[in-house]
């Protein structure tokens, strides 16, 4: 799909998508963020949009809904540390909670591109082709950034764990 075609077919859906995102989020700023993210993803996949079955609005709505639910899960995970308070809290749970928190902190300390690529691949489950389209990385650059991120996470984790003994 050419940029002109994208502008004529996708951009007019923006207001309807914003209304849908506002219903989901209940907040104008969050709704605008969702719409911008969906528009960016649609733009990045514009070459495949002609193959879309069920219409562009259905695709955009599904993307918005999934992004909203992902953000809700991330907020819930970060606000309560990923531990359901109704589950009996024992020493093993505390240890796992601390390790998860530690790894999250290590991931946050990565350089921006490594952090983004690592999250997309390992946490959000994107395929390599999708990550390359979104980030603009080549296949070689993607592999290098993922490898560096994994190595940095492992090395930092091991240093911290050795320091605690």
N, C-alpha and C positions, 0 to 999 in steps of 0.2 A: 504494500500500500504506500503510495507516494504521500509526501507531507500535505499536499493540497487536499488529497482525498481524506486523509486523516482529519484535517481541520474541518472539512465539511461533514464528515460522518460522526466523529467522536466528540469533538468539542461542543456541539449542540446538546449533548447528553449531560453536560456538566451540571446544569441547574437541577435536573431531575435526580441525578446522582447525589448532589449536595443535600437535597430534601431527604433522600433515603438515608444518607450518612448521619444527618441530624436526628432522624428517628432512632437510629441505632445508638448514637453516642449521647444524645441529649445536651450536647454542648457545641456551640458554633465553631469554636477553635478546633476541637477534635474532629468535627465533621469536615472542616476545610483541610485538615491534615490528611484525613482518609482520602478525600477526593484528589488531592495533589498526588498522593502515593499511587492511587489507581491510575491517574492520568499518566504518570511517569512509567508505570509498568505497561500500560497499553501502548505508549509511545515506543518503549523498548521492544515490544513484540509486534510492532506494526506490520512487519513483513509477513507475519502469519495470521493476521486478523481476518484476511479474506476467507480463510478456512474455517472460521468460527461458526459452529452450528448453534442455533438457538438465538442468535442476535447478539449485538454488541452490548446492549443495555443489560441483558441477562448476565453476560460475562463480567461487565463492570460491577454490577450489583453483587455478584458472587465474590468477586475480588474484595470489594469493600467490606462485605460481611465477614469474610475470612480474616482480613487484616484487623478488623475490630475485635474479633474473638481472640486472635493472637495477642493483641495488645492487652486485652483483659486478662488473659492467662499469664502474661509476663508481669503485669501489675500485681496480680494475686500472688504469683511466685515470689516477687521481690518484696512485697509487703509483709508476707508471713513466713518468708524463708523457705517456702515450698513444703512446710510441715503442716499437716492437718491437725489442728489442736485437739480434736476428739480422739486421735490415736494415742494410746499410752506412750508417754515420753520416757524412753529408757536410755541407757548409756550409748548403745549402738546408734540410736536415732540421733542423739546429740553429736556423735562423732561424724556421722554422714552429713548432718546439717552443716557442721563446721567445714568439712571438706568441700561441699558444694559452694558455700559462701566464699571460701578461699579461691576456688577455681574461677568463680564469677569475678572476683576482684582481679585475678591474674589476667583473665580475658579482657577486662576493662583497661588494663594497663598496656595492652598491645598497641602498636601503631595503628592509626585509623583504617587503612586498607586491609591489613592483616586481620584486625578485629572484625571488620565487615565481612570479609571472605570466610573467616572461620565460623562466624555466627550463621551465615547463610548456608554453608555446607553442612556443618555439624549439628547445629541447633534447629534451624528452620527447615532443613532437608531439601534445599534447592539442588538441582542437577548442575553439573559443571557448565553446560551450555548456557543455562539461564544466568548463572553468576557472571559468565564472561560477557553476556549481553548487557546486563545491568551495570556492571562495573567498568566495562570497556577493556578488561584485561585479556591478554592472549592466553592460550592454553598453557604455555610454558610459564608465563608470569603468574597465573593462577596456582599452578602446582608449587612454584617457589614460595609464594606467599602463604599457602596452606601449610607447607612443610616448615617454614620459619615460625609460623604461629604455633603449630603443634610442638615444635622443639622448644620454643620459648616457654610455653605453658608447662611442659614436662620439666625443664631445667629449673624454672622458678619454683615449681611445686616441690621438687626434690630438695632444693636448697633450704626451703622453709621447713620441710619435714625433718631434715637432718639437724637443723638448728633447734628444733623442739625436743630432741632426744637428749 
